[in-house]
Amino acid sequence: MGTRTAHRASFSSSSFSSSKQHWMYDVFLSFRGEDTRNGFTGHLYMALREAGINAFFNDNELSRGEYITPKLVTAIQGSRISVIVFSRRYAESSRCLDELVKIMECRRTRGQTVMPIFYDIDPSDVREQRGSFAQAFEKHEENLLLGRDNKVVRWRAALSEAANLSGWDLRNTADGYEAKFIREIIEGISRWLLMNETISVVDYAVGLNSRVQDLSNYLDVGSDDVRMVGILGMGGIGKTILARAIYNQFYPSFEGKSLLLNVRETAKKPNGLKRMQEQILSDILKPTKIGRVDINVLKTRLRCRRVLIIIDDVDHRDQLNALATNRDSFGPGSRIIITTRDKHLLELFQVDKIYHAQEMNEEEALELFSWHAFKNNRPNAGYSKLSKCVVAYCGGLPLALEVLGSFLFRRSTREWKSTLDKLRKIPAGDIQNQLKISFDGLSDDKERDIFLDISCFFIGMNRNYVTQILDGCGFFPEIGLSVLIERCLITVSEENKLIMHDLLRDMGREIVYEESLNDPRNCSRLWHSEDVTDVLKTESGTEEIQGVTLNLLRSEKATFSTHAFTNMKKLRLLKLNYVELTGEYKYLSRKLRWLCWHGFPLKIIPNDFDQQNLVAMDLRYSNLRCVWKDSEQLLEKLKILNLSHSYHLLESPNFSKLPNLETLILKGCKSLSKVHQSIGHLERLASVNFKDCRVLKDLPRSFYESKSIETLILVGCWEFENLAEDLGDMVSLTTILADNTAIRKIPSSIVRLKNLKYLSLYNCNLTDEEIDSMNLGSLPSLLFLNLEGNSFCCLPDLSSLSKLDCLMLNDCTNLHEMPKLPVSLTQMEANYCTALQTMPDFSKMTNMDTLHLSHSHKLIEFPGLDTAVDSMRLIRMEGCTNISSTVKKNLLQGWNSSGGGGLYLPGNDIPEWFTYVSEGDQVSFEVPQVSGCNLKALTLCTVYKCLQEDKSKLYISIFVTNHSNCTSFLVQPTYPYTTISHDVIWQGHLSNKDFNLEGGDFIEVCVAFGSGHTVKKIGVSLLWDKFIYDIDSFIACKSVPYAYFLRDDEDDDEEYDEDDNDDDDEEEDEEEEDNDDDDDEDDDEDGDDDHEPEIKFSGLYDDEAGPSLHSSDLNIEMRRMNMEES
């Protein structure tokens, strides 16, 4: 199958705000006034208005001239949809025919949609100009003989083209009742508008359309040259938003795309540039595994691909050299967009064009400000003049408008005037001082301190972790962080990380500098490595310093004296990664709340380490053998202790000195063999993580006395053998993760854990005896159960687990019978259960979403599964070679999930009811024109074979090419697991909302798997929204099963995204740990390892190999591409 290069589809829109801003009208109505103005079309117009659809309706009789007016031309060009009401006398009007020509021209040149209505006339009469249309054209041709312009050819072509489009025919719709007919038309138009809503990259995309259009002209996406374009502007002017808008509009036109945000910050991290190179390859070559990555690999793998790459916020030429190098690195037609504040960088890199990001004009600025200040597009009554004053001061800077607008939201006019008075005292053009108005507007010093701490130390860190530290500082962070979010000073990502805009971060840091008169020795916070190094070397720190961070790499170790901290009496926050201190630790401030010291160099914490106010201590990758010995120092306020990857640590500390500890993380402490018995006396301890403590064999009896522990992680504790019978006394336990341990017996007391929600015992060699003793059916709160890779032959009845959502039984090779299952179950995996023969009744499993049974080859029957299939997105049965032909037929015919991962079955033939079938990997067909019916979806079926053993992710790439309008789409369902020698059938539905295929379109569908696989056959059938009674008018097909006519309530709009579980904190084998420690250390930087893990079905095994639980979702990436083949 040839490679297809990308090209923007003719119907793509460049609007990123609301459609009403880009289009004057939703619908333009074209009709013959004398026929339908006061009847059908008038009623249709009123129905459109009642449905909230903005329609143009010419309600005044024009003069009987033959030319359309400029008003009508403008209305046609400004409408998203043109609805043409073909009536018997439509063709008599030369004006109507001129309208039609203009409409069809706009369809070709402006990407507009045309929907014909055949009102009491046969579509074939319109298409072929028969009947009344033939009579009308006879008169037109007579007139042409009198010297008129020859328009007949264009009129006829426009009529034929329009009549070939999908639309509505009164005679074959709603039994001919006009009221029902109009209702169906309104529903169809409404669905189209809903499915074609324009993309939004920000909440209020004011002024974005024009900027996107200007930059689009620089890009010239249709040309085949490799083009690099820079977006230049000051911080906060909207460079990133503009780049994302361009990305969202044009990425469907490319074979691959990658969006690299915050390059400047990412490049500062260990291996930051390398990881961004890996991201580019991962984004563009998703199914392909890449080993060593450097710029030469990028050149080799991308030089033949048409790609779109956004490189955002570049501040050094090394970043461009590593990520973009030169034009020869990319295939023809590629576009590289670079955003930066440095014009010289762009000139040095010799970009083709530089787009200067412009401030907003007065009108745009007022609208954007109003959205934030009033939640409306204009100021409230009484605030107009004040708003214009604020807008004038902001100088058109979007970020300033957003921050000040949010700050003034719901404030009185007196507060506005006071704010304006303060603004006038700040020099014009000083952007940071403008933004400082919002900082000064914070209600107290606590909120301001939180903002400054985040801007200097905590950007990108977990919100919960930072909250505990700031709470220890007495800053009331729960309310303080909420206020900062409300004032648009910070945001929180989906991963619960604190995010701050660069401009606001710089503003906060500038405030700190100004307070100290730009003398680092008097700064309240030190974050710049040169300043920190200078102050520590010269021992010139003062009492003003509250926070210090020096984040070195392992290879950059530095040594300072503890005397350097003597005068830092107010020091609260200290980060000294891979720093060595000589001297006595008594010189460290007693006010420390946070100590982050990766690579702590000592073998034991000295006795003079007296930190009674410490809240969080992070000593990952330390050299500790023993934490402390017989120390009398009480760390009474310590809540978080993280000693992860302290490879030489032999035993845990004595916890009697840590009475308020809440989170204990000893992950990857490979030498840890003993846990102090005092752990059981910690009344606040909630989370304990012993992951990969490979020589830890047991826990002290006192541990099981805890009434506070909620999460226990023992994953990878290879020698851990026993959980005590007292486990059932741990009444707060919600999570037990004990994969890959030596545990062979689970205490029967586990049934007393009524709050247990997550239980994972993967690969623990559990037998029937151990499973029976657990009495699993008595865990009423259980949501997730993982028993993969164990030795039991049968399981007890699980139907009483009324909350169980996910059951994992992969690789249970002795399991021969599946127990009764709870109806709550949504996902079950039992792949490679090679002895499994019997399944339970699925008829009541209406919540089941995903079922994996691949290579459980003894399975034959699946009672009730054909009735439960309606609710399912994904079924995998590859390698189940003994299932009956009846089961396969029922599943294939019953499968109607639109948007899921599909159905995988063993087999070597396309079902007989598929209309279009072809050998090989592609099939072509013409979409039939079916009056009164809408094409809802395509059902696709393929037969493929694996030529080599492979359990890696195998992406199916489906190219749907519409030759009629030169567009193509790439759809990528996720991977099946395949084994050599077996043919597999994959069947799935592709919703037509993604393709907008119409009657008469000539379609080609191609399917490709990864290397090592071959597609043997392909079949396509079409799914319509109504049953087609006159099947002969549709197509002479073999048969049409009931599933091929979607239910009226079918929800085909749901989209699924692949979960991206990219936890890179995997600890390598001991012989490799020296090479990988830096990578591990960097992965832990954001603080995710420093708080209780948030248990999600897709992230229980953050470090384990294998797919996530939701990794099988269908990932539809709409990429419109041209049909040019290489």
N, C-alpha and C positions, 0 to 999 in steps of 0.2 A: 504494500500500500504506500503510495507516495506521500511525501511530506507536504503539508499544506501551510502556506504562509498566510499571515494574518492580515485582515483588512477590515476597516470599520464598515459596518452594515449601513445601508442607506437610510434605515429607519431609526438609527440611534439618535438620542436627543442630547443636546448639550446643556440642558437646564438642570441646575442643582438646587434651585429653590422651588417654590410651589409652581405647579403647572400654570396657575392663573397669572403669574408674573411673566412667564415666557410666552404663553399663547394668549391671544385676545379672547378666544372662545374655545370651549371644549368641542362643540359641534357646529358645523355649517350645514344648513338645510338647503338643498337644491331641489326645486320642484316647479311644476307647471302651474302657475297661480290659478288659471281659469279652471283647472281640473280639481285641485285639492286644497287650495289655500283656506277656504272656509269650511272644509270638511276634514278629511283624514290628516293632512299635514298640520292644520291648525290644532287639532287634538293632540297630535304627536308633540308639537312644540310646547303646549301647556303641560303635558306629562313630563317632558324633559325639565322644564322649570320646577315642577313640583318635586322632582328627584334631585334637585340641586345641581343640575347640569347646565352650564352656561352655553346657550345655543344662540346662533345668529339666525334670525327669521325675518326675511324681507316682507314686512306686513303692509307695505304700500305698493300699489300698482305702479310700475314704471311706465314711462311713455312707450309707445309701440315701436321704438327704435330697435335696431338689431344688434347693438353693441352693449356689452356689460360696462357698468360705470366703475370708476376708480374705487368707490366705496365697496362694491362687491369684490373686486380684485383683492383689496386689502383684507376684507373679511375672510375670503378663501385662504389667503396666505397665512392668516393669523389663527387658523383653526386646527386643532389636533386631529379631528375626524371630520370628514365630509360624508354626509348621509344624502344619497341621491334617491329621490322618490320617483321611480319610473312609472308613469301612468300612460294611458292610451295616447294622449295628445302631447306628451313631453317633447317628442321630436319635431313637432310643428313649429316650436319656438327656436329661432336661430340663437337668441340670447341664452336659452337653456343649454343649447349645444356648445356655445362658446364657454359658458360656465363649466360644462363638463370637461372640455379640453383643458381649461386652466386647472381644474381639480386634479386631473390625471397627471398633468405636468408637475404639480406640487407633490403628488405622491412619489414621483420619480426623483425630484430634486430636493425636496425638503423632508422626506421621510414621513409624510403624513399618511394617515390610514383612511381608506375609502370603504364605505359600507353601503351596498345598493339595497333598495327596497323595491320589490316588484309588486306594485299595487294594481291588482286586477289586470295583469298582463303577463304573458308567458316570457320567462327569461330568454328563451330561444328567439322570440320575436325581436327582443332588444339586441341580442348578440348578432343575429343574422339580418337585422333590419327587414323583418317580414311584417305582414298585416298592416296595421295603422302606421307603423314606422316606415314601411315601404312606400306607402302613399305620401307620407310627409316628405320623404326624400325625392320623390318624383317632382314635387313642387319646388323644392330647393334647387334641384338641377335645372328646372326651367328658368328660375331666377338667375342662375349663374350664366345662362346664355345671354342675359341682358347686359353682361359686362361686370357682374359682381365678382369679388375675390373668390378664388376656388378654395373652399373650406371642406368640401364634402369628404375628401379622403381622411382628413384629420377627425372630422365628426364620426365617420364610420369606425375608424380605428379606436377612438375613445369609447364609443358605445360597446364595441366588442370586448375591449379590455375591461371595462367596468362590469359588464354582464358576466364575465368569467370569475369575478371575485365572490367570496363568501358573503352572503347577506340573508335577506328574509323574503319569502314568497307567500303572499297572503293566501293564495289558493291551497298551499300545502302546509300551512301553519295555523294553529289555534282553531282548526275546523272552519276557517274563514271568518271567524268573529273578530271584528276590528278592535274591540276593547282588549281582548286577550292578545291579539296581534301586537298592539301598541305596548302592552305590558311586557311581552317577550323582548321586544326591541329595546325597551328601557333597561331591562335586566341585562341584555347582551352588551349594551353600551357601558353600563355601570361596571360590569365585570371587566371590560377592556380597560377602562380608566383606572380601576383598582389595580389590575395586574401590571399596568404600565406607569405606575407612579414614578416620578423622577427621583433620582438618587439624592440623598441629603448627606453631606459630610459634616455639617455643623447644625446646631439647633436653629439658628437664624442665618440663612445663607444670603444675606443682603449684599447686593453688588457683585456676587460671585460669577454670575453668568457672563457678564461682559469681560471679566478678567480671564475666564476660561476660554472665551472666544478669541481674545487677543493672543493668549499663549498658544492656542491651537493653531493659529496662523503661523507662528514661529515653528511649530512642530511639523506641520505638513505631513500628517500621518500616512497619506496615500502614496508618498514617494518612496522609492526603494533605497535611497542613500541612508547611511548611518548618520544620525544627527544627535549632537549633544547640545543641550540648551540649559543655560543657567538661570535661576531665579534669584535675583539680588535684592536685598532690602534689609532694613534695620530689624532688630528683634521686635516681635509682637505685631508686625505689619501683615501677617497672614501668609507667609511663604509656604509653610507646611500645609496649611488648609488648601491653598491653591494647588500645590503638588498632589495632594490626595484627591482633590476634585478631578484633576486631569487623569490621575491613575484610575479612578472609578469609571470615568467616561470611556477611556480608550483601552483598558486592559483586555476587553474581549477581542480587540483587533490583533492581538499578538499571540504567538505560540507559547510564550512564557513571560512571567512577570515577577518582579520582586520589589518590595517596598521596604527600604532601610531607613528607619526613623532614628533620630537622635544619634547620628554617627559620631559626633564630637565626643559625647559622653561614653558611648560604647567603646570607642577606640582607646579610651584611657584604661579600660579594664584589662586584666591579664588575658592575652590571646584574643583581644577584642576584634582586631582586624581579621584574624583568621576565622573567628566565629561568624563574622559578617560575610566573609567569602563562602563559608559553609552554608549560610542562610540563602545566599543567592542561588547556589547550586541546588539546595533543597527545595526552594520555591519553584525553580524552573524545571528541574529534573526529578520531580517528586518520587517516582518509583525507583530511581536509580541510587544505589549506594555508592558513595564516593569515599575513598580512603584518604590518602594524603591530599590536602588542599592547599594550593598557592595560586599566584596569579597566572602561572603557566597552565594550570589545570583549568582555570576559568577561561583562558583563551581557547584552549583545545575544545572544551565542551560546549561553548556558547557561540563559536564563530560561524556556525551554520544555522543558528536559530534567530528568528525575528523576535526580539525581546523588548520589554519595557521595564526599565529599572529606575527607581527613584532613590537618589542618594541625598538624604536630608540632613541639613545642619553640618556642613563640612567646614573645618577651620584649619586644615593642614594638608599640604600637597601629598604627604605620605598616604593619607586616607584615599585620595583619588587614584594614586598610583596602585594601591592595593585592590581597589574595587572597580575601577573603570579603565585604567591604563590607557588604551587608545582605541580608535574606531575599528581596527583590524580584529579586535577581540569579539566582535558581535556580528551576527548575520545581517544580510541586506534588509533594510527597512526598520532596523532597531532604533529605539529612542532612549537616550539617557538624560535624565533630568536631575540637575544638581541645585540644591538650595544652600545659600551661604550668605554671610554678612560681609564677606571679603571679596571685593571685585577683582583684586589682584590674583587671587586663586583661579578665578575663571579665565582671566586673560592668560595666566601661565599655562593653563590646561588647554588653551586654544579652543574654547567651545565655539560652536557655530553662531549662536545667538545668545544675547543676554537680555532677559526680560526684567525690567526694573519694576518691582512691586510698588504700586502707587497707594498713597493714602486715600481714604474714602472721600468723595465729594460731600458737600454739605447735606444734600438730600439723603444719600446713603447713610451717612454718619448719624443723622437724626433718627432714621428708621431703626438702625441697629441699636442705638442707645435706648430708644423707646421700648424695644422688645425686652431689654434687660431691666429698665427702670419701671415700666408700666405693664409688661407682658402684653403689649399691644404695639401696633405699627406706627402709632403717633402718640404724642404726649397727652396726658389727661388734662381736663379743663383746669386752668389756673397755673399750669406748669410749662406752658409753651415757651415763654420768654426765658425762663430759668433753664429749660432744656437746651435751648439754642445757645445760651451762654456756656453751658458745660461742654456741649459739642464743639463749640468754637475753640475752647481751651484744649480739648483733646487732640486737635490738629489732625483729625481723620485717622488716628491710630486705632485699629480694631480692638486690640487688647485693652487699651485705656478706656475705650467706650464701654466694653463689657464689664470691666472691673468697677468703674465709677457708677455705671448704671445699676449694677447689682448692689453697690454700697448705698445708693440713694433710694433703693426700692422701699416703698411704703414709709418714707420719711416725710416730715412736715415741710412746708415751704420755708419756715424759719431755719430748719436744719440745712435745707438746700442753700439758702442765702449765706449761712455761716460757712458752709463748705466752699461756696464760690469765693467768698472773701478770702479764705485761706489759699485757694488756688491762685488768686491774683498775686500773691506774695512770692510765688515760686517762679523763677525765671522761665520764660517761654522756651519750649523746645527741650527742656530737661525731662526726658521721658521717665527716668527713674523716680524723679521727685514727683511727677504727676501720679505715678502708681503708688507712691508713698502716702497719698491721701487716704487710700483704703487701709493702709497699715495703721496710720494715725487714727482712723475711725474705729479701730478695735477697742472694745470697751474697757480693757484694763491691761496692766503690764503682763499678766499671766498669758493672755492671748498673744500679745506681741512676742513674749519669750518663746512660746510654742512655735510661732511662725519663724523666728530667727533660728531656733534649734533645727527645725526641719530644713530650712534653706541652706544651712551650713553642714548638717550631719546626716539627716535621715531621709533624704529623697530616695525613693525606690525601695524603702524598707517596709516591712509588714506593719500595718496599722495597729494591730493588737499588741505587737511587740513594743512599738514606740509608745503606745498608750501606757503600758506598764512602767516604762522608764520615766516618762513625763509625770505620771502620777506620783512616782517616788520623789520627784522634784517639787511636788506640791502645786502643780500647775492646773489641776482639774481638767485633764485632757479630753474627757468624754464630751463635755460641752464646748471646750475650746476648739477641738478639731471640727466639731459640727459647725461652729461659727465660721471658721476659716473656709470650709467647703461652701457654705452659704454665700460668703463674700467673694467666691471665685478666686481665692488666694491659693487653694490647693484643690486637687481632685484625688479620688481614690479609684484605682484601676479595678478591673474585674477580678484580678488576683489579690485584691485587698492591699495593694501597695500605694504608698503616698507619692503623688505626682505633683510637680510644680513646674510651671512654665519657666523657661530660661530667663525671661525678662524679670519675672517676679523673684526668681532665685538671685539674680544679679542685684536686684533692688535690695533684697534682704541683706546680702553680703556687703553692699555699699553702705547701708545703714550702719552696720557694725564698724566698717572702716571710718566712717564719719564721726562716730561716737568717740573713737580713739585718736582723732586728728591724724588719721592715716599712719599711726605708729603701732606696728604689730605688737609691741610689748604691752600696750594698753588696750588691745582689742579684747572684747568679751569672749570672742570665739576665734580660734585659729584653725584654718582648714587648708591653706595653701602650703604645700610641702616646703617651699623655700623659706617662708616665714617661720613655720614650725621648727625646721632644722636650725635656723639662725637663733631663735629664742632659746632652744634647748642647748645648743652648743655654747652660747655666751652666758647661759644661766641668767637671762635677763627678764624672765617672766615676772609679772606683777600680780597683785591681788585682784586686778580687774578680770583676769582670764577665768572664764567659766567652762570652756570646752576646748579640747585639742584633739585633732585627728591627723595621724600620719600613717598612711596606708601604703606600706612598702610591699614589694614582692619578696619571695623567699631569697632571691638572688641579690636583693638590694639591702641586706641587713645593715643597720646602723647602730652605733653604741653611744649612749649618753649617760651622764651621772644623775642619780636621783636627786642630787642637790639642785638640779635645774627646776625642780618643782617646789622648792622651799617656800617661795613667796606666793605661790598660786593657792591661796587659802580658800578661794571660792570655787575651785575646780570641781565641776559636777560630772562632766562627760569626758572620757579619755579613751582614745583609740590609738594603739601603738603596734600595729601589725608588723611582725618580724623586726622588732626593735629590741635591743639588749640594754638593760639598765644596770649600772654598777653602783654599789653603795647601799645604804640602808633604806628600807621601804617606808620607814616612819615619816619620811619627808613628803610622801604623797598626801594630798588633801583628804581630810576626814569627811568631806562632803561629797565624795564620789558616789554617783548613782549608777553609772554605766561604765564598765571596764571591758573593752574589747581588745584582746591582745592575742591575736593569732600567732602561733609560733612562740609562745611563752617559753623562754630559754631555760628556766630552772627546773631541777628535778623534784623540788618540793617548794611549796609556798612558804616563805620565811615567817617566823613568829611575829616579826614586827609589822606584818601586813595587817593593819588594824583598820578595817573598813566596815564600820557598824551601820553605815547608811546605804551600802551598796544594794541595788535592786536587781541588776542583771550583770552577770560575769560570764564572758564569752572567751574561753581559752582554747579554742579549737587548734588542732595541730601542735599542741604543746609538747614539751619534753618531760612532762611530769611522770615520775615513777609512783609518787605518793602525793596526794593533794596537800595535806598538812599532817603534822604528827604532834599529838598532845598539845595542840594549840589551845590557849585559853581565850583567843579572840572570838567573839560572838558576832556572826554575820546575821543579825536578827532580822534585817529587812530584805534579805536576798530572796527573790522570787524565782529567778531563772538562772540555772547553772548549766552551761554548755561546755563539756569537755570532749566533744566529738573528735575522733581521729587522733586522740592522744595515744599513739601506738605503744608506748612503753608503760602506760598506766596499769598497775597490777591489781589495785583494789579501789573501790569507791571511797570517798571521804567519809568521815564520821559525821553523820547528819544531825547529831544532837546540837551542833552549833548553827544549824540552819532551820530554825523552827517554823519559818513562814515560806519555805520553798514550795513552789507550785509546779514548776516544770524542770525535769531533770533529763538531760540529753547526753548520753554516753555512746552515741552511735559511732561504730567503727573503731572502738577501743579493743584492738585485737588481742591484747594481753590481759585484759580484765578477767579475773577469775573469781573475785569475791566482792559481794555487796554487803556493806556494813548493816548489821542488824537494826541500827537506829532508824533505818528508812521507814520502818513500820510505824514509827511514832510521829511522823510528819502529818499533822492534821489537815494541812492545806494542799498536800501534793495531789495533783490532778493528772499529770501526764508523765509517763516514764518510757524512755526510748533506749533500748539496749540493742538496736539493730546492728548486726554484724559483729557482735562481741563473741568471737568464734570459740573461745575457750571457757565461756561462762557456762557452768553446769546446772546451777540451781539458784534459788533466791532464799534468803533467810526466812524462817517461819514467821517472824514478825511482819514481813511484807504483806502477808495474807490477812493481817489484822486491820489493814487500812480500810477506812470507811470513806475515803475521799478520792482515791485513784479512779479515774474514768477511762484512761487509755493506757494499755500495756502493749508495747511493741517488742517482740522477740525474734523478728524475722532474721534469718541467717545466723542464729546462735546454734551452730552445728552440734555442739556437745550438750546443749540444754536438754535434760532428760525428763524432768518431772515438774508438774504443777501440783502443789500440795492439795490435799483434800479440803483444806480450809479455803480454797479459792471461792467457794460459794458464799463466804462471809463478806466478800468485797462487794457490797451492795451497790456501789456507785459505778461499777464497771459497765461501760457501754461498748468498749472496743478491745478485742484480743486479736492481735496479729502475730501468729507464731509459725509462719511458713519456714520450711527448710530447717527444722529443728530435729533433735533426737527424741522428741516427745513421742511416746508410744502408748500412753494411757492418759485420758482426760478424766479428772476426778468427777465422780457422779454428782458431787455437790454443785456442779455447774448449773443444774436445773434451778437453783435458787437465785441465779442472776437474772432477775426479772427485767432489768434495764438494758441487758445486753442487746446491741443492735448490729454489731459487725463482728463476725467470727471467721477467721481465716486460718486453716490448718493444712495448707498446701504441702504436699510431699513430706508427710510425717509418718508414712507407712502404717496408718491406722487400719486395724482389722475389724471384723464383724463384732468381736467381743468389746473392743473399745468403743465402737460406734453405739452399740446397744447400751453400754453403761452411761453414755452421755445423755440419753433420753432427749434427743434433739427436739422432739415435738413439744417439749415443755418450756420453750423459750419464747414467750409471747411477744416480745418486742423486736425479735430478730428481723432485720431488713436484708442483710447480706450474709450468705453462707458460702464459703469456699472450701471444698474438700478435694480438690484436684490432686491427682497423682498418688492416691492412697490405695491400700490393698484390700479393702472390704469387698465382699461379694454382694451384699444387699444393704439397703437402707430402710430405716423405719418409716412409718407413715408420717409424711410431713404436712398433711393437709390442714393440721391444726395451727400451723404458723401463719396466722391470718394477715400478718404484715410483711411477710417475706416478699422481697422485690426481685432479688437476683440469686440464682443458684449456679455454682460453678463446680462441675464434675469432670472436667477434661482429664484424659489419661488415667481414668480409673479402670484399668484393664481387666479387673476381676469382677466388676459389677455386671450382673446378668439380668437384673430386673429393676426398672425404675419404680420408685414408690409412688403412692398417691401424692399429688402436689396441691398446694394451696391455690385458690383461684386468684389471689392477689399477685401471683408471679408475673413479671413482665419480661424477664430475660432468663434463659437457661442455656448453659453450654455443657455438652457432654461429647465433645470431640474425642476420637481415638479411644472410645470405650469398646474395645474389641470383643468383649464377651457379652455385651448388652443385646438382649433379644426381645424384651417386653417393655412396652411403654404404657403409661396410664391413659385413661380416657381424657382427651383434650376438649371435649365438647363444651365444657363450661369454663374453659380457660380464655375468657373474653378479654382479659387484660394483657395477654401474651403479645409481646412486641417483637421479640427476637428469639429464634431457636437455632442452636448450633448442634448438629449431630454428625459432623463430617467424619467419615472413615470409621464409624461404628457399624461395621459391615454386616453384622448378623441381624440387624433390624429388618423386619419384613413389613409389619403392619403398624399403623399409628391411629388408634381408635379416636374418632371424633375430630381429628386434625383438620379435615376438610371443612368442618363447620366453624372452627376457630380461626381459620386462615384470614377471614375478613379483617381482623384487628392487627394483623402482623405486617411488619415492614421487611423482615429478613428471615429467610429459612435457608440453612446450609446443610446439605446432605451429600456433599461430594464423597465419593468412595463408599456410599451405602449401596453396594451393588446388588443386594438381595431384595430390595423393596419391590413390591408387586407392581405390575403395570397399571393396575387399577388405581393404586395409591398415587402413582406418578400422574396419571391422567387427571384424577380429581384435583390434585394440587395445582397442576398447570392450568386447568380450566378455571379453577376457583380463585386463582391469584389475581387480585385487582388492586394491590397496594400501589398508590401513585406517589413516589417520592422516597421509597425506602431502598434498601440495598439489593433487593431482588430475591429470587428463588434459585437455589443451586441443587441440582439433582444429577444422579448418574444417568447416562443415556447417550445415544449417538444419532438421534434423529429429531428433526423439527416436528412438533405436533401438526396433525393434518389440517387443523383449522386455520393455520397461518396463511394469509392471502398471498404474500410475496416471499418467495423462498429462493435462495441461491446457494450454490456451492462456493466455498471460499469465504472471504471476509467482507464482502460488500454486496449490497442489493440496491436496485434502483426501481422507482415506481412513480407514477403520477397520482397525486391526491385527487380522488374523485370529487366531482361537484355534486353535492347532495343538498338539494333545496330544503331549507327549514331545519337543518341539522348542523350542529357545531362539532368540529373535531376536538375532542378532549385530550387525547393522549395517543401515543404510539406504544404498542406492546412489541418488545424486541426479544428475540430468542436466538441464542447462539449455541453451537456445539463446538467445544474446544478440547484440546488435549495438551497435557503437560509432557514435555519431552525430556525433562530432567527433574530429579527430586528437588523440591524447593518449598520451604515453609515460610519464606519471607513474604512481605506484603507484595501482592500482585495487583496492580491497578488495571482495570479495564478502561480503555479509552474508546469512546464512541463518538465518531464524527458524523453529524447530521448536516448535510449540505443541501441547501436550497438553490438549485441552478437557475430558478426563475428570477430570483432577485440577487444572485451572486452573494449569498451569505452562508455562513457555516457556523456550527456550534460544536463545542467539545464538552462531552459529559463524561465524568469519571466516577463510576461507582467504586467502592473500595474492593479489597482483595478477597478472593477465595483462597483457601488452603488446598493445594492440589498435590497429588502423588503421581508418579510416573505410571503409565500404561492404562489409566482409566480415562474414558471420555466423560465430559461433564456438560450438562445442559445448564445454561444460565438464562433466566427469563426475568425481565423487569419492565416497568412502565416508565415512560418518559412523558411528562406532562407537556401538552402543546402550549401552555402558557409561556414556556421558555422559548418556543420556536416560532409561534404565530403562523403556522402553516395554513394555507388556504387552498380551496379547490382549484385545480389546474396547475398547482406548483409541482415541478419535477424534482424529486427528492432522491438523494443518494445517501445511504447509511453504510458507514465503514466501521469495523470493530477491530481493535488491536489490543493484544496482551503484551506483557513484558517479554523479554528474551527468554527463550526456552519453551515457548508455548506457541501453538498454532491453532487458528480458527478454521474449522472444517466446513461449517454451514452457518447460514444466517437466515432468519425469517422475521418479517414485520407484519403486524396487523394493526388496523386502525380502530380506535375506540371513539364512538360518537355519543352525544348527550341524549339521543333519543333512539328508540328502535326504528330501524329502517324497514318500512313495510314493503315498499317497492324495491326489493333487493336487486332486480334486474337493472334498475336505473342507477344503482350504486356500482356494482361490478360483478362479474361472474366469478364469485369466490366459492371455495369448497364448502365451508360451513362457518357459521358465526356463533360461538358460544355466548352464553348469557353475560359473561363477564365483560364482553366487548361493548356493552352499552352501559355506561357508568350510571350509578344511582344519582338521582337528583340532589341528594345530600352529600355526594362524594366531595370530600375536601381535598382538592388537589393543589392547594396553595401552600401547604406546609413544606418548609424547607428544612433540610438537615445539614449540619456541618460536621465534618470530621473533628472529633476531639483531638486536640494536639497536646498529648501528654509527653512533655519534653523535659522531664526531670533528668538532669545530667549529673546527679550526685552519686552515681554508681561508684563504689569503691573497688578498685582493681585489685588483683592478686598481689601478694606481698612483694613479689619480685618486680612488680611494675609500679609500686606505689610512689617511688621517688620521682618517676616521670610524670605521674598524674596528680600529684598532690596540689600543684598550683591550680590545675583545672578544678579539682574538687573544692579548693578553698574559694575560688572565684564564684562557683555555683552557690555557695552558702552566704555570699556577701549580703544578699538582700534581706537577711533575717528570717527567711522562711524556715530555717532549721532551728529557730530560736523560740518557737512557741508550739503549743499543742497542735498537732497536724489536723487539718480540717479533712475529715474523712468524706470522700466522694466515691461513687461507684467507679468513676473513671480514673481515680488516682490512689487506690489502695496500695498499689505496688509501685511506688514512685521510683524505686531503683531496680525493679525486677524486669527481666526480659519478657517479651510476649505482648500481645495486643491489649489495649484497654478495653473495658467492658462495652464502651460505646464506639469503638473504632470502626464499626461496620456501617455507620451512617452513610447515606448517599451524599457525596459532595459534588454538587452541580456547579461548575464554574462556567458561566456563560462567556464564551469567547467568540465573537463573530469574526470570521476569517474568510478571505477570498478563496477562490477555487483554483488558484494557480498552483500547479504541481511542479516539483523539481524531480 
